[in-house]
């Protein structure tokens, strides 16, 4: 179903041609137990197949540990797999409180997230350089998590670091600590853990140095990949200002079609990206079935996707 209103011109052929531009067969943003997702790679691949996703990218946070598993799982289910990763980058523009509040965001962001994709075989030398650069970002998550656990314990909430680290097969993150806090009875829900203790600006959160969009994009390009800014609605920045900044940073696309976006958000981002010569990407940002979330079911305009993805 196409959600945007199409001007009626009395032409069935026109409507059919407009509808033919759309597809729900891509899901280019999701997570597994290699970072903060609830499903294993095989379980997520099963769900992608059930939801009739034909092109899938696994984008765990700051890790490519699931690539080999996902490539095999996708092949077994007749799905095209695009290796991906969601990179934690620095905040690069000031946020606007009115925009945050209008988008139901309670706090300013402490990071921006950049999706990196390698639709075709990565360039060997560039990939080695990218992996070497990515490794500290991934490894830095453990000391940061241990520091956060120390803060939680200092507030009288006993949490075992081994328990938290064992919950992650790859990149450990705040959701793993939040789950441990729920299981220990310190909070009633993961949402409460983030709202009171672990979220951006909360007393147990720990910030860490982050790369710029331009730095991350240059390394991805050197390996033959492309980049797209994830969920732009979260950052509290005017969309046109944000897209101008992406253009200046050599970012290739923006995730206009994200599950959190309204129809107005999607249409405005799509048209702004088109005006500035950027592509758009699409993703469910699936982590778990909580809240009725599911993979796939995200319509996108095929010819607005970056060519390397649409031709994959």
Long-range contacts (C-beta under 8 A, 24 or more apart in sequence): 1-299, 2-299, 3-263, 3-266, 3-299, 4-263, 4-266, 4-267, 21-301, 21-302, 21-303, 22-299, 22-300, 22-301, 22-302, 23-299, 23-300, 23-302, 24-52, 24-296, 24-297, 24-298, 24-299, 24-300, 25-52, 25-53, 25-54, 25-55, 25-296, 26-53, 26-54, 26-55, 26-56, 26-282, 26-298, 26-300, 26-305, 26-309, 27-51, 27-53, 27-55, 27-56, 27-57, 27-282, 27-283, 27-284, 27-286, 27-295, 27-296, 27-298, 28-55, 28-56, 28-57, 28-59, 28-82, 28-84, 28-115, 28-117, 28-228, 28-255, 28-281, 28-282, 28-283, 28-309, 29-57, 29-59, 29-84, 29-86, 29-115, 29-230, 29-255, 29-258, 29-281, 29-282, 29-283, 29-284, 29-285, 29-286, 30-56, 30-57, 30-58, 30-59, 30-283, 30-284, 30-285, 30-286, 30-287, 30-295, 31-58, 31-59, 31-60, 31-61, 31-86, 31-285, 31-286, 31-287, 32-58, 32-60, 32-66, 32-70, 32-169, 33-168, 33-169, 33-170, 34-60, 34-63, 34-65, 34-66, 34-168, 34-169, 34-170, 34-171, 35-60, 35-61, 35-62, 35-63, 35-86, 35-168, 35-170, 35-171, 35-173, 36-61, 36-168, 36-171, 36-173, 36-174, 36-175, 36-176, 36-287, 37-286, 37-287, 37-288, 38-287, 38-288, 38-289, 38-290, 39-288, 41-66, 41-69, 41-70, 41-73, 42-69, 42-73, 44-73, 44-286, 44-295, 45-70, 45-73, 45-74, 45-76, 45-77, 45-79, 46-77, 47-286, 47-294, 47-295, 48-74, 48-77, 48-79, 48-295, 48-296, 49-77, 49-78, 49-79, 51-294, 51-295, 51-296, 51-297, 52-296, 53-79, 53-295, 53-296, 54-79, 54-80, 55-79, 55-80, 55-82, 55-309, 55-312, 56-80, 56-81, 56-82, 57-81, 57-82, 57-83, 57-84, 57-115, 57-117, 57-283, 58-83, 58-84, 59-84, 59-85, 59-86, 59-115, 59-116, 59-283, 60-85, 60-86, 60-170, 60-171, 61-85, 61-86, 61-88, 61-171, 61-173, 62-86, 62-87, 62-88, 62-134, 62-137, 62-138, 62-141, 62-171, 63-134, 63-138, 63-170, 63-171, 64-131, 64-134, 65-169, 65-170, 65-171, 66-170, 80-312, 82-117, 82-118, 82-119, 82-309, 82-312, 83-117, 83-118, 83-122, 84-115, 84-116, 84-117, 84-118, 85-115, 85-116, 85-134, 86-113, 86-114, 86-115, 86-116, 86-230, 87-113, 87-114, 87-115, 87-116, 87-134, 87-137, 87-211, 87-216, 88-113, 88-137, 88-210, 89-113, 89-114, 89-210, 89-211, 89-212, 89-213, 89-216, 90-210, 90-211, 90-212, 90-213, 91-235, 92-212, 92-213, 92-245, 92-249, 93-235, 93-237, 93-241, 93-242, 93-245, 94-237, 95-235, 95-236, 95-237, 96-236, 96-237, 96-238, 97-236, 99-236, 99-237, 99-238, 100-236, 103-233, 103-234, 103-236, 105-234, 105-236, 106-195, 106-199, 107-199, 107-200, 107-201, 107-202, 108-200, 108-201, 108-236, 109-200, 109-234, 109-235, 109-236, 110-200, 110-201, 110-205, 110-207, 111-210, 112-213, 112-229, 112-230, 112-235, 113-229, 113-230, 113-231, 114-213, 114-216, 114-217, 114-227, 114-228, 114-229, 114-230, 114-251, 115-227, 115-228, 115-229, 115-230, 115-255, 115-281, 115-283, 116-216, 116-220, 116-225, 116-226, 116-227, 117-225, 117-226, 117-227, 117-228, 117-281, 117-306, 117-308, 117-309, 118-220, 118-223, 118-224, 118-225, 119-225, 119-226, 119-308, 119-309, 119-311, 119-312, 120-224, 120-308, 120-312, 121-224, 122-223, 122-224, 122-225, 123-222, 123-223, 123-224, 126-219, 126-222, 126-223, 126-224, 127-223, 127-224, 129-219, 129-222, 129-223, 130-219, 130-220, 130-222, 130-223, 130-225, 133-219, 137-211, 138-170, 138-171, 140-208, 141-171, 141-172, 141-173, 142-172, 144-206, 144-208, 145-172, 145-173, 145-176, 145-177, 147-206, 148-174, 148-177, 148-198, 148-204, 148-205, 148-206, 149-177, 151-203, 151-204, 151-206, 152-177, 152-181, 152-186, 152-197, 152-204, 155-197, 155-203, 155-204, 157-181, 157-184, 157-186, 158-184, 159-184, 159-186, 174-198, 174-205, 175-287, 212-249, 213-245, 213-246, 213-249, 213-251, 214-249, 214-250, 217-249, 217-250, 217-251, 217-252, 218-250, 221-250, 226-252, 226-253, 226-279, 226-306, 226-308, 226-309, 227-251, 227-252, 227-253, 228-252, 228-253, 228-254, 228-255, 228-279, 228-280, 228-281, 228-306, 229-253, 229-254, 229-255, 230-255, 230-258, 230-283, 230-285, 231-255, 231-258, 231-260, 231-261, 231-285, 232-256, 232-258, 232-269, 233-258, 233-260, 233-261, 233-265, 234-260, 239-265, 239-268, 239-269, 239-272, 240-272, 243-269, 243-272, 243-273, 243-276, 243-278, 244-276, 246-278, 247-276, 247-277, 247-278, 251-278, 252-278, 252-279, 252-306, 253-278, 253-279, 253-280, 253-281, 253-305, 253-306, 254-278, 254-279, 254-280, 254-281, 255-280, 255-281, 255-282, 255-283, 256-280, 256-281, 256-282, 256-304, 257-281, 257-282, 257-283, 257-298, 257-299, 257-300, 258-282, 258-283, 258-285, 258-298, 259-283, 259-284, 259-285, 259-293, 259-298, 260-285, 270-301, 270-304, 273-304, 274-304, 279-304, 279-305, 279-306, 279-307, 279-309, 280-304, 280-305, 281-305, 281-306, 281-309
